[in-house]
């Protein structure tokens, strides 16, 4: 079975990834690029990356407006979302709570065990990648994350997805093959009926 790579900037035919459209918080002050209900085709699996990034230079008000507008589109079209969240966890969670979303995937999740629990209780999925291994608190959070909420990603790194799987499986103390099965099941639960 192909490995799921839920968020990659270099899609490969031998991996299961998804096609998303969305205006990244870095670009929230751009005037174009915002998906709307009319221009989203059948080939689109979700809306992303969308979210809040309080470490970048774009104003928080405009980020918030753009995030909310795209959440409304995702809600209306029943599309899963891929969230980019940097130093804005509470604001992102508060905002998400106001929408009925098909599925929420935090990509490149960085956070504490407590934040992981909050996200899991709200029904979110968490995707782990290279940045996880540089963050001891995130590795600890990963150890406790329910398997049915875990994804694995390369994001923009050149590290092969198999290597990320190996390292995530090691932290979880499970076989890589089992981790591959887990992420495939999670993928199917969200995307199979699309
Ligand atoms: Zn991102």
Boltz pocket constraint, residues with backbone or C-beta under 6 A from the ligand:
constraints:
  - pocket:
      binder: B
      contacts: [[A, 49], [A, 83], [A, 84], [A, 85], [A, 107], [A, 108]]
      max_distance: 6.0
